[in-house]
Amino acid sequence: MSEKTIKNSNNDPLEYLFVDGTEVNRELLANLLKDYIGIDNKTLGPVFKEAFSNLDARLKLLVYLLYRKALLETGKISSENEPEKPKEISKKTGVNYNSTRSYLSQLRSKGVVDMGKGGSYFIPGYSLSKIADELKRGLKKDE
């Protein structure tokens, strides 16, 4: 079988390696958010649930950025508007600004969050499983 035939074949063993890096597991996203945050139908603002207040600061930031991802995935905001600056994230979550900057930097170095234009942060779709692990680990610390 020639190289050309393999490339055009539906049985190419390498074909499964090609994925959409921006694809988001919507079910996982919803499950990660449902206990901590809702979205106001009219304002699209975050509605923090009681369990949100029990999260540590780092996890609050992750949940808030997941909320931004949910807005994007439902078409409520554009991809240009998904990333948010640390100052705005701090205001919305109630996490100290310096702590917000520090935690976001740590999360970025772990590959959990990414930085967009102008120092704004967002969660790439491929990070959802990492965030699920972060939430599990964070919640176990509190037990």
Phi, psi and omega in degrees: 000130182283164178299322181298319181296318180297316182299327182267354183279144175287348181262016180297119183295343179272348185301325182292346180286340183274117181228165175271107183294344180264354183296139183242135174282098186296324180294317178296318179301313180298318180293326179291328185269329195305328182275346190245331189206145172238177180237122179297127182300324185272311186267344187066010179286161178287141174244102184284129178271168184304320182297335178299319182293341179274352180282151172285168187303317181300316180290327175300319179297317179297316180297319179298317179292330174295321176302317178298321178296320179296320177300318179296313185294335178266004177078015181278334174225160178272165180297333177291334183263355181294310181296146178226148181285151181306322181299317179292318178299317179300313179300314185289326185265342184081009178274135179312139184301313180296321176295319179302312180299316181296311180297318180297321177296316178297315181295325177293318180294334176278350181082018181272321175240164179230164181248131176264202181295144173066024178077021178270146184249151176206168178254120174291148182305325182289351182273355186302318181292326175297320181291322176302318178295317178301315179297316180299313180297316181296321181288327178293327178299326184282343184284000000 
